[in-house]
C-alpha cells in the first residue's frame, strides 16, 4: 500500500490551500479585485478577462500544468489550459474577407508581428462596430489598420452553461443575455408600429363624420397623405424590426446550442444509461425550438397584444356600451381557445415522447442494418418502426383536428364579431346611439383589438406547446455536469494507483458487483485483471475512470482520492482504450492527436510504437488518409492499433486497456507490449486472452466481484486455482 503518512500530508496541504482560498474570497468582499482587462500584465489573460466579462463567466488560472502547458511561449497550450480550468471551450477560426463588417461573438485575436493576444468585441449597437482591447491600453474602435495588423487566425470562446436552468424562461434568459440593444430595438419598434396603427380608427371616424359631409378635398388630401406616410413608416419600422429579430435569433441560437451541447458532453456517463442517442439528440434539439418560440416572435406578439388594449380604450371613448359587447366577444374567444389548447396539449406531450422514441429506434436500426440483413430480421425491424410510427400518427391526427377547429374559429370569428356589433347597434343601442363615422372608427378599433387578442392567444398556444419540449429537455438542463471548479486538479500524475476496499452495485437493491476489491500499482508496473464474464472487470475499469461512484472504498491516484478530484482532468492524463471505442470520421492524424495539441512527430511516434507506421506508409495519403465513422475501411487489428496510438500519443503515466489487443496477432501484440513497457507507464490491462497478460508484473483474478487470486503468471499456474483452470480451458 502507499505510504499513509504521504496521503495524510497531502490532505493537510489541501486543507491549508482551501483555507487560504477562503480567506482570499473573504478579503475580496471588502477589497474588490481590479477591473478585468486592466490589472493583468499577461496579454493573454487580459484579453481573456475581457471576453469572460462580455460572455459572463469566471476566468480561472489552471492550478497545475502539464509539461506542454507550462511552456510560456506556447500561447495555444496556455489558452487550452485556461479554458479547461474555466470550464469553457474555444475553437480556431479564420478571419477572412470583411469579417468585421457584421456582428458576431467575441474573439481572441493576435496583433502585430509579436502576435500579441487582444480581445475583439462586437458592438451592441445596430451598426457593425467592433472594439479592440489591447493589454495596458483603453479599448478603442477597430480600424482598418488594426484589421491589417491582425493575424488571420483567431479563437472564438463559447460561454458555458453553468448550474441548472429551471424553467422555460430561464432558457430564454440565458440565450438572450447580453442582447439588450436588439431587444430594445424590437420592443421599441413594436410599440411604435402599434401606436401608428391606432391612427387608422381615429382617421376613419374623422373622414366619415367631418371630411366627406363637408366635401373637404384639401382635408381629404392631407388625410390621405398622412395615412400613406404612416403606412410607409410602419413598413420601414417592420423591416428594421425583422432584421433586428433575425440577428437576435441567430446569435441567441448559436449561444444556446453551443452551451447545451457543451453541457451534454460534460454530463457523467451514468446519465446516458437511461436514454438512446437519438432520443437525447431530440431532447437537445428541442431546446432550440423552445428558444425559437419564446424569443423575437413572442416578444413582438406580446407587445402588439398589450397595445391592443389601447384600442380598447379607443372603443370605450366612442361607445362604452358597445365596447363591453366587443370585450365580451373577445373573452369568449380566449376562453374557447384556452379549452382547445389544453385539449391539444395532451397530444403534444405524447408527440414529443413518440418523436424521441422514433429517433432512437431509427438510429439503432440504421446503425445495425447489416446485422438485421444477416439475421433476415428486416420484417421484425419494420414492424417495430410501424408500431412506433402509428402511435405517433394517431396523436398527430388528434392534435391536427383540434388545431383545425381552432383555426376555423379564429378565421370566422372576426366576421362573426362584426355581425354581432352591427346587430347590437341595430337592436340594442339603436342607430341614434352612435354616428356612422364613430361606428366605423369603433369597428376599425375593434378589428385591431380582436387581431391583437388573436395574436396573444396564438402566442400563449405557442408557449404551451413548448411545455412538452421543456419537460423532455429538463433532464439535460438540470443534470449536474462532471466539471466542478471546487474539485482539485490532479496535477501531473506519476503513475501510482491504489484501489482500497472498493464496493459497488448498479442498483441499491441489486446484487453486489464488486465486493471489497483492493490492490495497488506502483509507477511503471504492469497489472493485469482477468476473470470470467460477469466477474466485474469492466465495472472496475468504470470506477477507475470515474464513470461510476463506489458505494464504499476509494480510488487513489498518487495518493489523491478520485472523489475529490476533477475527473475530467484525471482522464485527460490517462491513456484509455475501451471495448466499444470507435474510430472517428476524419483523417488518421486527427484520430491519433485529437485535442491534445500534439504534433505530427508525436503522431508518427505513436504509430511507430503500435506498429501502424508500416500500414500508414502504404497508404497514398499517409497520416492524412481519410476514414469513415467507425473506421470500417480498416481491419480489426488496424483499428485497435490506431486506438492504442491515440491513447499513448501524449505519453501518459497511466494507461488503461480493456480488451485493446484482442484482434492483434501475437507478433503485433508483443510489439505493442514492448513499446508500452519502454514508456515506463503504469498499465492496467483487462483481457480474456491469457497470453496477453503473461508478462504482467501481477495478475488480479476476479470472481463474482471478489479478488480471489493475485500473483505473477507462473505462481498462479502453480496454485491450480481459478486462473489455472481458465488457462487450461484456453489451451484445450
Secondary structure, 3 states (H helix, E strand, C coil): CCCHHHHHHHHHHHHHHHHHHHHHHHHHHHCCCCCCCCCCCCHHHHHHHHHHHHHCCCCCCCCCCCCCCCCCCCHHHHHHHHHHHHCCEEEEEECCCCHHHCCCCCEEEEECCCCEEEEEEECCCCCCCEEEECCCCCCEECCHHHHHHECCEEEEEECCCCCCCCCHHHHHHHHHCCCHHHHHHHHHHHHHHHHHHHHHHHHHHHHHHHHCCCCCHHHHHHHHHHHHHHHHHHHHHHHHHHHHHHHHHHHHHHHHHHHHHHHHHHECHHHHHHCCHHHHHHHHHHHHHHHHHHCHHHHHHHHHHHHHHHHHHHHHHHCHHHHHHHHHHHHHHHHHHHHHHHHHHHHHHHHHHHHHHHHHHHHHHHHCHHHHHHCCCHHHHHHHHHHHHHHHHHHHHHHHHHHHHHHHHHHHHHHHHHHHHHHHHHHHHCHHHCCHHHHHHHHHHHHHHHHHHHHHHHHHHHHHHHHHHHHHHHHHHHCCECCCCCCECCCCCCCCEEEEEEEECCCCCCCCCEEEEEEEECCCCEEEEEECCCCCHHHHHHHHCCCCCCCEEEEEECCEEHHHECHHHHHHCEEEECCCCCCCCEEHHHHHHCCCCCCHHHHHHHHHHCCCHHHHHHCCCHHHCEECCCCCCCCHHHHHHHHHHHHHCCCCCEEEEECCCCCCCHHHHHHHHHHHHHHCCEEEEECCCHHHHCCCCEEEEEECCEEEEEECHHHHHHHCCHHHHHHHHHHC
